[in-house]
Amino acid sequence: METVNCSGRLSTGWRDYLCPMRQSRGPALGSTLALFTIALLACGRGDAPPPCGLNAVLGPRVLLDEFSTPNQTLATPPEHLPEKLVARMAVGPAYSAIVGRADSQWVIGVNGALPPKIQANFGVLVIDKGSDKPLGVLLYEAAEVDGAPHIGTVSVGASVIPLIGIRIDPTRIQDSVCPLFPDSLLQ
């Protein structure tokens, strides 16, 4: 399988859906169909507006692209520590998570098991740039973002993965009608 370098991350094909494999003749047909199918399935859920499906697919990808914007990547974890957060698998289900601290690092424990054959490789703590409030954690199967400092760990099932962080305007990755981190999971 071919590999391409995408913003410092190494893509090895379909598993790294966050770094599309583009060649001079465009993306592979299989990748395009897979993303289109995911978007259609996500759009067809109950009373959710159609943009929610696209938002669920594109939001996590845009978030990783934001690491290339200066002064957004966290070098240290925030001082304020919420009791709970929402953890979401990129283009997947959301879970409640508990938050703690070990020394100066955050420790996040995800409540629930990931879907079969899915393994998270790292998590991204998302902080609202305007309010400085932690919004949630996105979990990725992709290769970790090069150069991003570890600010903690995430326990997902039997795995412990690195946590990196970013401070952004949440409207860059989600719509207020379709939040990536639904408050209902914090109840």
C-alpha positions in Angstrom: 0.0 0.0 0.0 1.3 3.5 -0.8 2.0 6.0 1.9 1.9 9.8 1.7 3.1 12.4 4.1 0.2 14.6 5.3 1.2 17.5 7.6 3.8 15.4 9.3 1.5 12.4 9.8 2.1 9.2 7.8 -0.9 7.8 6.1 -1.0 4.1 5.3 -4.3 3.9 3.5 -8.0 3.6 4.5 -7.4 3.3 8.3 -6.1 6.9 8.3 -9.2 8.5 7.0 -8.2 11.8 8.4 -5.3 12.1 5.9 -6.9 11.4 2.5 -4.6 9.8 0.1 -4.4 12.1 -2.9 -2.5 11.3 -6.0 -2.3 13.3 -9.2 -5.5 11.6 -10.4 -7.5 12.4 -7.2 -8.6 10.4 -4.2 -9.2 6.7 -4.5 -12.8 5.8 -5.4 -13.2 3.5 -2.4 -12.2 6.2 0.0 -14.6 8.7 -1.5 -17.5 6.2 -1.4 -16.7 5.2 2.2 -16.8 8.8 3.4 -20.0 9.5 1.3 -21.7 6.4 2.9 -20.7 7.5 6.4 -22.0 11.0 5.8 -25.3 9.7 4.4 -25.8 7.3 7.3 -25.1 10.0 9.8 -27.5 12.4 8.0 -30.4 10.0 8.2 -30.8 9.9 12.0 -34.1 11.0 13.3 -34.6 14.7 13.7 -31.0 15.7 13.2 -30.5 18.2 10.4 -28.6 17.0 7.3 -25.5 19.1 8.1 -24.9 17.0 11.2 -23.7 14.0 9.2 -21.2 16.1 7.3 -20.2 17.9 10.5 -19.5 14.5 12.2 -17.2 13.5 9.4 -15.5 16.8 8.7 -15.2 18.2 12.2 -12.6 15.7 13.5 -10.5 16.2 10.3 -10.6 20.0 10.5 -9.5 19.7 14.2 -6.3 17.9 13.2 -5.6 20.5 10.6 -5.8 23.2 13.2 -2.6 21.9 14.9 -0.7 23.7 12.1 -2.1 27.1 13.2 0.3 28.8 15.6 -0.5 29.4 19.2 -3.3 26.8 19.4 -1.5 23.7 20.5 -1.4 23.3 24.3 2.0 22.8 25.8 0.6 22.1 29.3 -2.9 21.0 30.5 -5.3 23.6 31.7 -5.4 24.3 35.4 -9.2 24.0 35.7 -10.2 20.3 35.8 -13.8 19.4 35.2 -15.2 16.3 36.9 -16.5 14.8 33.6 -16.1 15.3 29.9 -17.5 13.8 26.7 -15.1 11.6 24.8 -15.9 10.8 21.2 -14.3 8.5 18.7 -13.7 10.5 15.6 -16.5 9.6 13.2 -18.0 7.4 15.9 -19.9 7.1 19.1 -19.6 9.4 22.1 -19.0 8.3 25.7 -18.9 10.0 29.1 -15.5 10.2 30.7 -14.1 11.0 34.1 -11.2 13.4 34.6 -8.4 13.3 37.1 -4.9 14.5 37.5 -1.6 12.7 38.0 1.1 15.2 38.9 0.8 18.0 36.3 -0.9 15.8 33.6 -4.6 15.0 33.0 -5.8 11.5 33.2 -9.1 10.8 31.4 -11.0 7.5 31.8 -13.6 6.7 29.1 -16.7 4.9 30.3 -17.6 2.2 27.8 -15.9 0.0 25.2 -15.0 1.1 21.7 -16.7 -0.7 18.8 -15.0 -4.0 17.9 -11.8 -3.8 15.8 -11.5 -0.1 16.6 -8.4 1.0 18.5 -7.8 4.6 19.5 -4.1 5.7 19.2 -4.3 9.2 20.8 -6.8 11.7 22.1 -7.2 15.4 21.6 -8.5 17.6 24.5 -10.5 20.5 22.9 -10.6 23.8 24.7 -13.0 26.6 23.8 -10.8 29.5 22.8 -13.3 32.1 24.0 -14.3 30.7 27.4 -11.2 28.5 28.1 -13.7 25.7 28.9 -12.8 22.1 28.1 -15.3 20.9 25.6 -14.3 17.2 25.3 -11.9 14.7 23.9 -11.7 13.4 20.4 -10.2 9.9 20.0 -8.4 9.0 16.8 -7.2 5.8 15.1 -4.8 7.8 13.0 -1.1 8.4 13.6 -0.5 11.0 16.3 0.2 14.6 15.4 3.9 15.2 15.1 5.4 17.6 17.6 2.3 18.0 19.8 3.3 17.8 23.5 1.6 15.2 25.6 -0.5 16.8 28.3 -1.9 13.6 29.8 -3.3 10.1 29.1 -6.6 8.6 28.1 -7.7 5.1 29.4 -9.9 3.4 26.8 -10.7 -0.2 27.8 -7.4 -1.9 28.5 -5.3 0.7 26.5 -3.7 3.9 27.8 -3.1 6.4 25.0 -1.4 9.8 24.9 -3.5 13.0 25.2 -2.6 16.2 23.3 -4.6 19.4 23.4 -5.7 22.4 21.4 -7.5 25.7 22.1 -9.8 26.7 19.2 -13.0 28.4 18.3 -15.5 25.5 18.5 -17.5 26.8 15.5 -14.5 25.7 13.4 -15.3 22.0 14.1 -19.0 21.8 15.1 -22.4 23.4 14.6 -24.3 24.5 17.7 -27.3 22.3 16.6 -24.9 19.2 16.2 -22.3 19.3 18.9 -19.5 16.8 18.8 -19.6 16.7 22.6 -23.2 16.5 23.7 -23.9 17.7 27.2 -26.5 15.0 27.6 -23.7 12.5 28.3 -22.6 14.5 31.3 -25.8 13.9 33.3 
